[in-house]
Amino acid sequence: LRHFITLDGLDLVMLTDILDTADSFIEVGERTIKKVPLLRGRTVVNLFFESSTRTRSTFELAAKRLSADVLNLDISTSATSKGETLSDTLLNLEAMASDMFVVRHSQSGAPHFIAESVTPGVAIINAGDGRHAHPTQAMLDMLTIRQNKGSFEGLRVAIVGDILHSRVARSQIRALQTLGVAEVRLIAPGTLLPADAESLGCTIEYDMRRGMADLDVVIMLRLQKERMEGALLPSEREFYRLYGLDTEKLALAKPDCIVMHPGPINRGVEIESAVADGPQSVILNQVTNGIAIRMAVMSMAMSGQVADRAARVRAQE
Ligand code: CP
């Protein structure tokens, strides 16, 4: 890895390598994460142009567990509010000898743009861009599934709710297909499915009760109102009745079906509290796994950058 912007183009071997590397940071038989010196002397800058609780915090914890120096730039009080362009902000941060930018942005493609413009040797990690991708979220979800199910073989996994506006869903579909699950099922009203849904290689189901049959994993998504751009919002009460995961609908899946959600959850809108906090929920395990996955991705990207730089130096000699 050099940058980590999308799961497109990453094969089964690479995704398995990320999961195995993340596993190596988890203390055996425990849920604690080792501290290792892999990024000692490196500087990681968290650049969050959009709000975040889980992703930002776990990237910071992951960088610290890798022994990096971490700078969290507060965008609301940075010079971007005085009209400084993104490119100029980046140039100034690069001048502070930064090795890695972790970027969240409301514009799809922003991390790719930054990767094209930064000095070679600086790694860019996508922490969620617009509706495009959230690759570390998808990988922590895959780690959670593997921990609970042992492997991906034969699994039937549903993603439910606002798939249209979800960067998480796009990355999850890619990861699940690459890792070889039996079926990825999208359960949503037609108005919350992307126009290219038919071409994604998933099963599509409009009726949630029917769609719950035979599921091993159900992943719930919230209504992402911040990306709906003035579109007519579905009534929350109607959405909950048809697509909210309650105990009655969950009972239609396999008895050992696990319940996942990337967060933030909206209780009583897409998920009932009794389900979110219930015995089949692994929602908080997902959060814990975010630290190990982000350690894996950052350490692999940094070693890719170092190898790349060494190759360039050799080529110049
Ligand atoms: N899942 C996720 O991206 O959560 P945050 O917005 O809190 O980072």
Residues whose N, C-alpha, C, O or C-beta is under 5 A from the ligand:
A	BS01	CP	S51 S52 T53 R54 T55 R56 P262 G263 P264
